[in-house]
């Protein structure tokens, strides 16, 4: 069972390295999933 888990993990790594994730690119706008990705106001100095 342990060897099967290791072989499966290696197979997933090889398969993911072989194919590019074209459809999984994150948007480059200011929001990701409705959450702002950049602060509008700068953080206060400490």
N, C-alpha and C positions, 0 to 999 in steps of 0.2 A: 504494500500500500504506500509506503514511504517513497519507494523508487518511482511509482506511478505519479505521485504528486510532483516530484522533482522533474520528471520528464515532461509532464504537462506544463509546468511553469516555464521550463526552457523553451518549449514549443510556442507558448504565448509570447515570450520575449522575441523570439526569432520572427514569428509571424507579424508582430506589431512593428518591428524594425524594417520589415520588407515593404510594407504598404503605408503610404502617406495618408493621413487623416484629413482629406480635403473638406469633408462636410462638418468636421468638428472644430473648425476655427472659431475663436471667440470674436465677437464684434469689437471694433476698435473705437467705438464711440465713448461717450462719457458715462454710460450706464451699462451694466452687465446684469441681466435678469432683473431689471428695474431698480437696482441698487447703484447709487453713484460710485464710480470708480476713482474719482478724484475729489479732493476736498475743495469746496468753493471758496472758503475763507482759510487763510493760513492758520496753522496751529499757534496758540499763544507761546511766547518765549518762557522758558522755565528758569 
